[in-house]
Amino acid sequence: MHTQREREREREMAAWLRFLLLLITILLPRVVESEVRQYKFNVVMRNTTKLCSSKQVVSVNGRFPGPNIYAREDDTLLIKVVNHVSYNMTIHWHGIRQVRTGWADGPAYITQCPIKPGESYVYNFTLSGQRGTLLWHAHILWLRATIHGAIIILPKPSIPYPFPKPYKEKVLLLGEWWKSDVEAVIDEAMTSGRPPNVSDAHTINGHPGPMTNCLGHGGYNLVVMPGKTYLLRIINAALNTELFFKIAGHQLTVVEVDAAYVKPFHTNTILLAPGQTTNVLVTTDHLTGRYQITASPYKNSRANVDNTTATATMIYAGTPASAATVLADRPAQNATPIATSFTQSLRGLNSAAYPSKVPLQIDHSLLFTIGLGVEDCRTCANIFRLRTVGNINNVTFVMPEIALLNAHFFKIGGVFTDDFPGKPAEPYDYTGEKQPENLRTMKGTRLYRLAYDSTVQVVLQGTGMIFPESHPIHLHGFNFFAVGKGLGNFDPEKDPNKFNLVDPVERNTIAVPSGGWVAIRFKADNPGVWFLHCHLEVHTSWGLKMAFVVDNGKGPNESLLPPPKDLPKC
């Protein structure tokens, strides 16, 4: 028999065990919610067949599109990239903030020197406070045509989506395909001074779908169960085309863009510029059937773009193989009202868990004119001996031979200047056409310097020096809030009165409308050098780009980390 003293000790021990179990229950999720995840990217050549033609393409792990990366919020990623091809290589993790880890951002000669053939580099970064759909792609030359894939950042295990949990999730990567070598395409264009040849097809998960010139080629099939809700993670990895996306006979509920939650809304058509992502919920509310999925171009200017439509098929399980496919009523190429309706419906979620922290007081108010111009080109094969160039505030960016982040961190002089103009030198009718006095640009590697934690507003003003067209502008290192948008020239007196400072959409890539402007705001709380550029690869090649340099703040937690030992050298 137990004595009274022994029974008291047993009760005390049981109480302590219950306390320890409770403590473990509380602390264990915090321990396991973040992990270190390792990937290896072997950059190799592979043979692939599209449009009934075979060619070799640069790929990651022999796959096109490349492998998808899966992780959770606050995980650390170690991704070893080994270059087995004859091209220099870098990989950009598009939309990842890279807090204090600019060395892992990836744009060639901006934050790193390229990985040379036969060499490797480990990208080491943490997914700080981010969740959603992003993408990775090559950030050198035109190699992102085949070097790209999805980044899926899941919420922490203890945190649900702010929308109904889907039955399953699917990734849909939209892209472009050239029969010829893409590097030869842009090289020929730069030599001739003419625009490059457009792609031969658009693709969905690497498949163009049936083509008139390739009748035996099928498309991607998305097999679904009836009566379920699916989350589709849609990514525009195309080089030069904004794309409409729709599924015949089905409504889409938009819940996220660029890895930021939005107020859900219903639509049958979404629009994605290159570099943008959109998550939608789709409910399979039919019993059986085959339904066409389309990715078709949106053309809102006279620019020459590939006008082919990529198609895939959503097939309900149990549908007979002989069933006809319900075709999608895809938008016209110039369906600007549909595009505008979609973009104007986007609002930040702005909930207690996901507030919209819009900067209200602004330290730097900038006006950046975005457009095309011309420069002299004695070697160009055209009668005018001129070459088309891109510019911001009439500055055509010159790529350095030393990575800008190296020059900034090690204080190497002569690589860049920090005198990028905060506004055009001479105001003019920005959206008017045929203004020869503004066609000429100046060259330079000029950066705009920001103090740590300063707040920035940039009005991205489209121009019409050659002709008006849309420019999807991507900012590295930050998310921003799109607080305003309009057509014509920005009016600094009237337009700010219409800004949305409550629940603007949060993005990392924004389309500046043809003949119009967009106003964005962000806080410069990430030290380093951060690229801002047009995500139309042709315009980036022509120099439509610049960079911000953000100084360190106070103390180590507000300072750029030292470079890793294996950082490639120029």
Backbone torsions as a table, in degrees:
resi	resn	phi	psi	omega
1	MET	NA	145.1	179.7
2	HIS	-83.0	141.8	174.4
3	THR	-78.4	165.9	178.6
4	GLN	-58.3	-40.2	-178.7
5	ARG	-64.1	-40.5	-179.4
6	GLU	-66.7	-39.3	178.6
7	ARG	-64.3	-38.5	178.1
8	GLU	-64.1	-41.3	178.6
9	ARG	-63.4	-39.2	178.8
10	GLU	-64.3	-40.9	178.1
11	ARG	-64.7	-40.8	177.7
12	GLU	-62.9	-42.4	179.8
13	MET	-63.6	-42.2	179.0
14	ALA	-63.4	-39.6	178.5
15	ALA	-63.1	-42.4	178.9
16	TRP	-64.2	-39.9	179.2
17	LEU	-63.8	-41.6	177.6
18	ARG	-62.4	-39.7	178.6
19	PHE	-63.6	-43.8	-179.7
20	LEU	-65.0	-40.2	178.1
21	LEU	-63.3	-41.0	177.3
22	LEU	-62.7	-42.6	179.9
23	LEU	-63.3	-41.9	178.5
24	ILE	-64.5	-41.4	179.0
25	THR	-59.6	-38.3	-179.1
26	ILE	-74.2	-43.2	-172.0
27	LEU	-86.5	-28.8	-173.6
28	LEU	-59.3	-45.8	178.3
29	PRO	-58.1	-34.0	179.5
30	ARG	-68.7	-29.9	-179.3
31	VAL	-75.1	-41.2	-172.6
32	VAL	-93.4	-5.5	-175.8
33	GLU	-73.6	-17.9	175.6
34	SER	-123.7	138.7	-177.7
35	GLU	-135.4	167.0	169.4
36	VAL	-101.4	118.5	-178.1
37	ARG	-112.8	132.8	-175.1
38	GLN	-115.4	135.8	176.1
39	TYR	-130.7	154.9	173.5
40	LYS	-126.3	123.7	178.5
41	PHE	-107.8	109.5	172.2
42	ASN	-94.4	114.9	178.9
43	VAL	-86.2	113.6	-173.7
44	VAL	-137.1	166.4	171.2
45	MET	-89.8	144.8	175.2
46	ARG	-143.7	152.3	174.5
47	ASN	-85.1	136.2	177.5
48	THR	-144.3	154.9	-178.4
49	THR	-121.7	120.3	172.4
50	LYS	-136.0	147.5	178.6
51	LEU	53.4	37.6	177.2
52	CYS	60.5	25.1	175.5
53	SER	-132.1	146.8	-177.6
54	SER	-110.2	138.3	175.0
55	LYS	-155.9	166.9	175.9
56	GLN	-92.7	137.1	177.1
57	VAL	-130.0	156.1	173.4
58	VAL	-76.7	133.3	-175.5
59	SER	-141.9	167.5	172.2
60	VAL	-107.6	123.7	-178.9
61	ASN	55.5	28.7	177.3
62	GLY	72.6	16.9	-175.5
63	ARG	-116.8	143.5	173.4
64	PHE	-139.9	117.8	-8.2
65	PRO	-60.5	172.4	-177.0
66	GLY	-76.8	177.8	-178.3
67	PRO	-66.3	147.5	174.7
68	ASN	-85.6	143.1	178.3
69	ILE	-101.6	128.7	177.3
70	TYR	-116.4	132.6	179.4
71	ALA	-155.7	-179.3	176.1
72	ARG	-123.1	159.1	177.0
73	GLU	-51.0	133.2	179.3
74	ASP	76.8	3.0	172.5
75	ASP	-68.8	155.9	171.8
76	THR	-104.4	133.0	179.6
77	LEU	-109.8	133.3	171.7
78	LEU	-118.5	108.8	-175.3
79	ILE	-120.5	109.7	-179.2
80	LYS	-89.1	119.0	179.3
81	VAL	-105.0	119.2	179.6
82	VAL	-111.6	123.0	-174.1
83	ASN	-94.8	108.4	179.9
84	HIS	-105.0	9.9	-177.3
85	VAL	-112.5	175.7	-175.9
86	SER	-84.5	-7.9	177.6
87	TYR	-87.6	148.7	164.1
88	ASN	-65.6	154.4	-173.3
89	MET	-142.9	142.5	164.2
90	THR	-141.9	155.9	175.8
91	ILE	-122.6	131.4	176.7
92	HIS	-107.5	135.4	180.0
93	TRP	-99.8	84.8	-166.0
94	HIS	-63.4	117.4	179.0
95	GLY	97.6	-14.8	175.2
96	ILE	-71.9	128.9	-172.9
97	ARG	-68.8	-27.6	-179.8
98	GLN	55.4	56.3	-178.2
99	VAL	-64.8	110.9	179.5
100	ARG	66.9	7.0	-179.3
101	THR	-120.4	46.7	-179.5
102	GLY	-56.8	-24.0	178.6
103	TRP	-60.0	-20.0	-178.5
104	ALA	-100.5	6.2	-174.4
105	ASP	-71.8	-42.7	167.6
106	GLY	109.1	-20.7	-178.2
107	PRO	-67.1	129.1	-175.0
108	ALA	-61.4	133.0	177.4
109	TYR	67.1	6.1	172.6
110	ILE	-102.9	-58.7	178.9
111	THR	-111.7	-9.2	177.9
112	GLN	-158.5	156.9	166.9
113	CYS	-81.1	155.0	-175.0
114	PRO	-67.3	157.3	172.0
115	ILE	-80.6	114.3	-176.1
116	LYS	-74.4	160.3	176.7
117	PRO	-54.2	132.8	179.8
118	GLY	86.0	-3.1	-178.0
119	GLU	-111.2	174.0	-177.6
120	SER	-142.5	166.4	178.7
121	TYR	-155.4	138.7	178.3
122	VAL	-101.7	114.9	174.3
123	TYR	-81.4	121.2	-173.8
124	ASN	-124.4	112.0	-179.1
125	PHE	-154.8	160.2	-179.4
126	THR	-112.9	140.2	-179.2
127	LEU	-84.8	74.8	-171.0
128	SER	-75.1	109.0	173.6
129	GLY	63.5	27.9	179.8
130	GLN	-123.1	145.3	173.0
131	ARG	-152.3	147.8	-179.6
132	GLY	132.7	-158.3	-175.6
133	THR	-108.5	125.3	175.4
134	LEU	-134.2	-171.9	178.2
135	LEU	-142.0	159.3	171.6
136	TRP	-118.8	150.6	178.7
137	HIS	-162.1	159.9	173.7
138	ALA	-61.9	143.7	179.5
139	HIS	-127.5	54.6	176.5
140	ILE	-157.2	135.4	-178.0
141	LEU	56.0	-146.2	177.4
142	TRP	-105.8	22.8	-171.7
143	LEU	-70.5	-13.3	178.6
144	ARG	-70.1	-6.0	174.9
145	ALA	-56.0	-37.1	179.1
146	THR	-121.3	-10.4	179.2
147	ILE	-101.0	88.2	177.9
148	HIS	-162.5	158.7	178.4
149	GLY	-168.0	-179.9	-176.3
150	ALA	-95.9	149.2	168.4
151	ILE	-115.5	117.2	-179.7
152	ILE	-110.0	111.5	179.2
153	ILE	-106.4	107.8	-179.8
154	LEU	-82.2	151.7	173.8
155	PRO	-63.7	165.4	174.5
156	LYS	-58.7	150.6	-175.4
157	PRO	-54.6	-30.4	-176.4
158	SER	-87.1	-1.4	-175.3
159	ILE	-116.6	119.9	-179.8
160	PRO	-81.6	167.2	169.6
161	TYR	-64.7	151.9	174.8
162	PRO	-83.7	30.1	176.3
163	PHE	-151.2	165.6	-176.8
164	PRO	-54.8	136.9	-178.4
165	LYS	-64.0	125.7	-178.8
166	PRO	-76.1	158.3	176.4
167	TYR	-66.9	-45.9	177.0
168	LYS	-148.5	165.9	177.6
169	GLU	-122.0	143.5	178.7
170	LYS	-134.4	144.7	177.3
171	VAL	-104.0	130.5	176.5
172	LEU	-124.1	110.0	-179.5
173	LEU	-98.0	120.6	178.0
174	LEU	-96.6	135.1	-176.6
175	GLY	-147.2	-170.3	178.1
176	GLU	-129.9	155.3	-177.6
177	TRP	-136.6	131.5	173.6
178	TRP	-111.5	137.1	173.3
179	LYS	-67.9	-32.9	-178.4
180	SER	-93.8	173.4	178.8
181	ASP	-70.4	124.6	-174.6
182	VAL	-64.9	-31.6	178.7
183	GLU	-68.0	-34.7	175.3
184	ALA	-67.4	-33.6	179.8
185	VAL	-62.1	-50.7	-176.9
186	ILE	-74.6	-33.1	177.4
187	ASP	-61.7	-43.1	179.8
188	GLU	-64.3	-39.3	-179.5
189	ALA	-66.6	-42.7	-179.2
190	MET	-66.4	-32.2	178.9
191	THR	-73.7	-41.4	-175.4
192	SER	-82.1	-24.4	-175.1
193	GLY	83.8	4.0	179.5
194	ARG	-101.0	161.9	175.7
195	PRO	-60.7	149.7	-179.7
196	PRO	-72.9	159.9	175.7
197	ASN	-62.3	142.2	178.3
198	VAL	-76.7	165.6	-179.3
199	SER	-68.0	164.5	-179.9
200	ASP	-91.3	-16.8	179.8
201	ALA	-166.1	157.6	166.0
202	HIS	-98.3	160.9	-174.9
203	THR	-135.6	155.2	170.2
204	ILE	-124.0	116.3	-174.1
205	ASN	50.3	41.1	174.9
206	GLY	86.0	-2.0	-177.6
207	HIS	-115.0	130.4	177.3
208	PRO	-79.2	-19.5	-171.7
209	GLY	87.3	173.4	-178.5
210	PRO	-56.7	132.8	-179.9
211	MET	-120.6	148.6	-179.9
212	THR	-63.2	-29.7	-179.8
213	ASN	-96.4	11.3	-178.2
214	CYS	-155.7	68.3	-169.2
215	LEU	-64.6	-25.1	-176.7
216	GLY	-85.9	0.7	-174.8
217	HIS	-94.3	122.9	-179.7
218	GLY	-87.0	-169.4	-179.9
219	GLY	-129.6	-177.4	179.6
220	TYR	-75.7	137.2	177.8
221	ASN	-111.1	127.1	176.1
222	LEU	-107.7	105.5	-177.7
223	VAL	-90.4	129.2	-175.5
224	VAL	-130.3	159.7	174.2
225	MET	-96.1	141.6	177.8
226	PRO	-65.2	149.1	173.5
227	GLY	72.2	23.9	-180.0
228	LYS	-121.2	160.3	175.0
229	THR	-110.6	125.8	-178.6
230	TYR	-110.6	146.2	171.1
231	LEU	-100.4	117.2	177.1
232	LEU	-100.8	123.3	177.2
233	ARG	-100.1	105.1	-170.8
234	ILE	-107.0	130.8	-174.4
235	ILE	-130.1	130.5	173.0
236	ASN	-95.5	100.9	177.5
237	ALA	-100.5	12.2	178.6
238	ALA	-65.1	156.7	-178.7
239	LEU	-80.4	-40.9	-166.9
240	ASN	-138.2	13.9	-172.2
241	THR	-132.7	128.8	166.0
242	GLU	-74.7	142.4	-172.5
243	LEU	-130.3	133.7	166.6
244	PHE	-81.1	145.8	176.9
245	PHE	-131.7	134.5	175.5
246	LYS	-156.9	161.5	177.1
247	ILE	-123.7	124.5	-176.9
248	ALA	-56.4	131.6	173.0
249	GLY	73.6	11.2	-175.9
250	HIS	-133.2	141.9	175.4
251	GLN	-92.2	145.3	178.9
252	LEU	-111.7	137.5	174.8
253	THR	-109.7	112.4	-177.4
254	VAL	-79.1	127.5	-177.9
255	VAL	-125.7	-10.6	-176.8
256	GLU	-162.0	144.3	168.3
257	VAL	-135.8	140.4	176.5
258	ASP	48.6	41.8	177.9
259	ALA	61.3	34.2	173.7
260	ALA	-135.6	128.6	-178.6
261	TYR	-66.7	146.0	177.2
262	VAL	-125.5	164.1	172.1
263	LYS	-64.7	121.8	-175.6
264	PRO	-60.3	140.3	173.1
265	PHE	-147.6	158.1	-175.6
266	HIS	-100.3	143.4	177.0
267	THR	-158.9	163.0	172.1
268	ASN	-106.8	-2.3	-179.2
269	THR	-143.1	132.0	173.1
270	ILE	-117.7	159.7	-179.7
271	LEU	-125.5	131.4	178.2
272	LEU	-129.7	127.8	170.4
273	ALA	-84.3	159.2	176.7
274	PRO	-53.1	130.0	-178.8
275	GLY	95.1	-12.7	-178.8
276	GLN	-91.0	152.7	175.9
277	THR	-127.1	151.2	177.6
278	THR	-144.2	128.9	173.7
279	ASN	-100.3	132.1	178.2
280	VAL	-131.6	150.6	169.6
281	LEU	-97.9	135.1	174.7
282	VAL	-131.6	130.1	179.4
283	THR	-101.0	128.4	-179.4
284	THR	-83.3	81.7	-171.3
285	ASP	-96.0	20.6	171.8
286	HIS	-112.5	161.7	-179.2
287	LEU	-79.1	-51.2	176.9
288	THR	-144.1	171.5	174.6
289	GLY	143.4	166.5	174.1
290	ARG	-120.3	127.8	-173.3
291	TYR	-129.7	128.9	-176.1
292	GLN	-72.8	136.5	171.5
293	ILE	-107.2	133.6	-178.3
294	THR	-127.5	143.4	168.2
295	ALA	-124.4	105.2	-172.7
296	SER	-121.5	150.0	-173.2
297	PRO	-73.9	144.7	170.1
298	TYR	-107.7	118.5	-177.0
299	LYS	-120.2	109.7	-176.4
300	ASN	-115.9	26.4	177.6
301	SER	-156.0	-174.9	178.3
302	ARG	-86.4	3.7	179.2
303	ALA	-62.4	144.2	-179.0
304	ASN	-83.3	120.4	178.5
305	VAL	-132.1	159.1	175.2
306	ASP	-63.6	125.8	-176.1
307	ASN	-101.9	13.7	179.5
308	THR	-80.0	152.4	178.1
309	THR	-108.4	128.2	173.2
310	ALA	-83.1	141.1	179.9
311	THR	-129.7	145.8	171.1
312	ALA	-135.5	179.8	-177.5
313	THR	-135.0	128.1	170.5
314	MET	-92.8	119.7	-173.2
315	ILE	-116.7	122.4	174.7
316	TYR	-72.1	135.2	177.2
317	ALA	-57.9	134.5	-179.3
318	GLY	93.8	-3.2	179.0
319	THR	-73.4	131.2	177.9
320	PRO	-60.4	144.4	-179.5
321	ALA	-62.6	-24.0	-178.1
322	SER	-83.0	-5.0	-176.5
323	ALA	-65.6	138.7	177.9
324	ALA	-72.7	151.2	178.8
325	THR	-88.7	130.1	174.8
326	VAL	-75.3	121.0	-174.7
327	LEU	-83.8	147.1	178.9
328	ALA	-83.9	140.8	174.7
329	ASP	-87.5	80.8	-173.2
330	ARG	-71.2	150.0	-178.4
331	PRO	-66.6	155.8	170.9
332	ALA	-64.4	154.7	-177.9
333	GLN	-59.3	-32.9	-177.0
334	ASN	-102.9	31.7	-176.3
335	ALA	-77.6	66.9	-179.4
336	THR	-61.6	-38.5	177.2
337	PRO	-58.7	-37.3	177.8
338	ILE	-67.9	-42.8	178.5
339	ALA	-62.3	-44.4	-178.5
340	THR	-66.0	-40.5	179.2
341	SER	-60.2	-40.7	179.8
342	PHE	-66.0	-50.6	-175.7
343	THR	-66.3	-34.0	179.9
344	GLN	-74.2	-15.5	178.7
345	SER	-83.3	-10.6	-176.2
346	LEU	-78.5	123.9	176.0
347	ARG	-136.9	141.7	176.5
348	GLY	-62.7	149.0	-178.8
349	LEU	-61.8	-43.0	176.2
350	ASN	47.9	54.0	177.5
351	SER	-101.4	177.6	177.8
352	ALA	-62.1	-38.1	-179.7
353	ALA	-79.0	-30.0	-176.6
354	TYR	-131.2	71.9	-177.5
355	PRO	-73.6	153.5	174.9
356	SER	-90.9	101.0	-176.2
357	LYS	-90.4	73.0	-176.5
358	VAL	-79.1	126.5	174.6
359	PRO	-60.9	129.8	-178.5
360	LEU	-101.3	-35.7	175.0
361	GLN	-99.8	131.2	-172.0
362	ILE	-112.6	128.8	176.7
363	ASP	-89.6	-35.5	-179.1
364	HIS	-125.7	115.3	176.8
365	SER	-109.0	109.3	-170.1
366	LEU	-116.6	148.1	173.5
367	LEU	-122.3	112.8	-179.4
368	PHE	-111.0	114.8	173.0
369	THR	-81.2	131.5	-174.2
370	ILE	-115.4	123.2	178.8
371	GLY	179.5	-164.8	-177.5
372	LEU	-116.4	153.3	176.7
373	GLY	-145.9	-161.6	-179.8
374	VAL	-136.6	156.3	172.3
375	GLU	-139.8	158.1	177.7
376	ASP	-65.3	143.5	-179.0
377	CYS	-150.0	95.0	-176.3
378	ARG	-65.3	-28.6	-177.2
379	THR	-89.8	-6.1	-175.5
380	CYS	-71.1	139.0	-176.0
381	ALA	-88.3	58.9	172.5
382	ASN	-142.4	158.9	-170.6
383	ILE	-67.6	-22.0	-177.9
384	PHE	-87.7	-12.8	-175.9
385	ARG	53.6	46.2	178.2
386	LEU	-127.4	154.4	176.7
387	ARG	-124.5	139.8	174.2
388	THR	-74.2	136.0	177.7
389	VAL	-132.1	155.7	172.8
390	GLY	-97.4	158.0	179.9
391	ASN	-157.8	155.6	168.8
392	ILE	-123.3	123.3	-173.9
393	ASN	52.0	41.8	178.1
394	ASN	61.6	21.2	174.1
395	VAL	-111.1	120.0	173.7
396	THR	-92.4	120.1	-171.8
397	PHE	-71.4	134.9	176.4
398	VAL	-105.7	122.2	-179.9
399	MET	-69.5	134.5	-179.9
400	PRO	-80.2	171.7	175.5
401	GLU	-97.6	-11.4	173.6
402	ILE	-118.7	137.2	-178.8
403	ALA	-58.6	134.3	-176.3
404	LEU	-60.5	-36.4	-179.5
405	LEU	-65.9	-37.5	174.6
406	ASN	-61.1	-46.8	-178.2
407	ALA	-62.5	-38.9	178.8
408	HIS	-67.5	-48.9	-174.2
409	PHE	-67.2	-43.1	-176.2
410	PHE	-94.6	5.8	177.4
411	LYS	54.9	50.5	178.1
412	ILE	-87.1	118.2	-177.1
413	GLY	-79.3	160.4	174.2
414	GLY	81.7	1.6	-178.6
415	VAL	-91.1	-41.0	178.7
416	PHE	-148.8	165.2	170.7
417	THR	-116.8	159.6	-179.4
418	ASP	-111.2	42.7	-177.0
419	ASP	-116.8	31.1	177.8
420	PHE	-60.6	132.2	-175.6
421	PRO	-68.4	135.0	179.2
422	GLY	-80.5	-5.2	176.2
423	LYS	-159.6	164.5	178.5
424	PRO	-61.8	145.7	180.0
425	ALA	-62.3	-37.2	179.6
426	GLU	-131.0	118.0	176.0
427	PRO	-63.3	147.7	177.9
428	TYR	-157.2	-179.5	178.2
429	ASP	-78.2	92.5	-169.0
430	TYR	-61.7	-37.7	-175.5
431	THR	-95.1	1.3	174.7
432	GLY	-74.4	152.7	-178.3
433	GLU	-97.0	163.3	173.1
434	LYS	56.1	64.3	177.7
435	GLN	-119.5	82.5	-172.6
436	PRO	-59.6	-27.7	-178.6
437	GLU	-67.1	-16.8	-179.3
438	ASN	-110.8	5.9	-178.8
439	LEU	-74.5	-30.8	-176.5
440	ARG	-77.0	143.0	179.7
441	THR	-123.9	165.0	173.5
442	MET	-110.2	152.5	-179.3
443	LYS	-99.9	150.2	175.7
444	GLY	172.9	154.5	172.7
445	THR	-103.1	79.7	-172.1
446	ARG	-113.6	130.8	-178.6
447	LEU	-113.4	160.0	174.8
448	TYR	-110.1	125.4	-174.1
449	ARG	-92.6	136.6	179.1
450	LEU	-127.2	138.3	172.6
451	ALA	-75.0	149.7	178.9
452	TYR	-58.8	135.3	176.6
453	ASP	73.0	7.7	175.2
454	SER	-74.2	156.8	-179.3
455	THR	-105.7	144.4	-169.7
456	VAL	-132.7	135.4	167.2
457	GLN	-119.6	127.6	176.6
458	VAL	-121.0	120.6	169.8
459	VAL	-91.5	114.6	178.6
460	LEU	-92.0	105.4	-173.4
461	GLN	-100.8	114.4	174.6
462	GLY	-67.7	152.0	-179.0
463	THR	-126.5	167.0	-179.7
464	GLY	-126.7	35.7	-176.1
465	MET	-60.9	-41.7	173.0
466	ILE	-100.2	-57.4	166.9
467	PHE	-163.3	152.6	179.7
468	PRO	-68.9	140.8	172.0
469	GLU	-157.9	161.7	-178.9
470	SER	-76.1	144.5	177.2
471	HIS	-130.7	110.6	174.4
472	PRO	-76.3	111.8	-175.1
473	ILE	-100.1	127.6	-179.2
474	HIS	-112.1	131.1	175.8
475	LEU	-108.8	123.3	176.6
476	HIS	-80.4	151.1	170.0
477	GLY	84.3	-11.3	-175.3
478	PHE	-146.7	151.9	155.5
479	ASN	-90.6	156.2	176.5
480	PHE	-136.2	163.5	176.2
481	PHE	-104.4	128.0	177.0
482	ALA	-88.0	96.0	-169.8
483	VAL	-89.7	-16.2	-177.7
484	GLY	-158.4	157.8	-177.9
485	LYS	-160.0	144.5	178.3
486	GLY	-167.6	173.0	176.9
487	LEU	-101.7	157.2	-178.6
488	GLY	79.6	-158.3	-178.7
489	ASN	-86.1	137.3	177.0
490	PHE	-61.9	132.5	178.0
491	ASP	-105.4	107.1	-175.6
492	PRO	-66.5	-15.0	179.0
493	GLU	-89.5	-43.0	-172.8
494	LYS	-97.7	-41.0	-170.9
495	ASP	-64.8	-37.6	178.7
496	PRO	-59.8	-24.1	178.5
497	ASN	-65.8	-18.0	-179.0
498	LYS	-102.2	5.9	-179.0
499	PHE	-64.8	144.6	172.6
500	ASN	-94.2	105.6	-179.8
501	LEU	-106.6	11.2	-178.2
502	VAL	-102.2	-57.0	-176.6
503	ASP	-138.7	49.9	177.3
504	PRO	-67.4	154.1	177.6
505	VAL	-67.1	142.7	178.7
506	GLU	-104.6	129.6	-174.3
507	ARG	-144.4	175.3	166.8
508	ASN	-120.1	-11.3	178.7
509	THR	-138.5	128.6	-176.1
510	ILE	-132.1	137.0	178.1
511	ALA	-86.6	116.4	172.4
512	VAL	-76.3	118.7	-172.3
513	PRO	-65.2	150.1	177.1
514	SER	-59.9	123.0	-179.1
515	GLY	70.3	28.1	-178.1
516	GLY	-149.7	-160.2	-173.8
517	TRP	-146.5	160.7	173.8
518	VAL	-136.0	139.6	175.0
519	ALA	-109.9	128.7	179.4
520	ILE	-123.4	153.2	176.6
521	ARG	-133.9	143.2	175.2
522	PHE	-155.0	163.3	176.1
523	LYS	-105.2	129.9	-176.3
524	ALA	-83.3	68.0	-176.8
525	ASP	-104.7	27.4	-179.1
526	ASN	-137.5	102.4	-175.6
527	PRO	-68.2	145.4	178.1
528	GLY	142.5	-161.5	176.4
529	VAL	-117.3	125.8	-170.6
530	TRP	-129.0	123.1	-175.9
531	PHE	-73.9	141.5	168.1
532	LEU	-129.5	124.2	-173.3
533	HIS	-158.1	161.3	173.0
534	CYS	-71.7	134.5	-178.8
535	HIS	-91.2	8.9	162.6
536	LEU	-79.9	115.6	-171.2
537	GLU	-59.9	-32.5	178.9
538	VAL	-63.2	-39.7	-178.8
539	HIS	-73.4	-35.8	174.7
540	THR	-61.3	-43.2	178.5
541	SER	-60.7	-32.0	-178.9
542	TRP	-83.5	-3.9	174.1
543	GLY	104.1	15.4	180.0
544	LEU	-84.1	80.2	-174.1
545	LYS	-165.5	159.2	173.7
546	MET	-157.5	-174.2	178.5
547	ALA	-149.4	147.9	171.2
548	PHE	-98.0	141.8	169.6
549	VAL	-112.7	121.3	-178.0
550	VAL	-108.0	119.7	-178.3
551	ASP	-71.4	160.9	174.5
552	ASN	-63.9	153.8	173.2
553	GLY	-93.0	-141.9	-178.6
554	LYS	-100.8	121.4	174.7
555	GLY	86.0	169.7	-174.2
556	PRO	-65.3	-30.8	-177.8
557	ASN	-73.0	-9.4	177.8
558	GLU	-117.2	21.7	-175.9
559	SER	-123.4	148.2	176.4
560	LEU	-62.3	134.8	177.3
561	LEU	-69.9	154.4	176.6
562	PRO	-64.3	157.7	-179.8
563	PRO	-68.4	148.1	176.2
564	PRO	-69.0	158.6	-175.4
565	LYS	-67.4	-27.6	-177.2
566	ASP	-95.9	14.6	179.5
567	LEU	-57.9	127.3	-178.6
568	PRO	-59.3	150.5	179.8
569	LYS	-108.9	147.9	178.4
570	CYS	-81.6	NA	NA
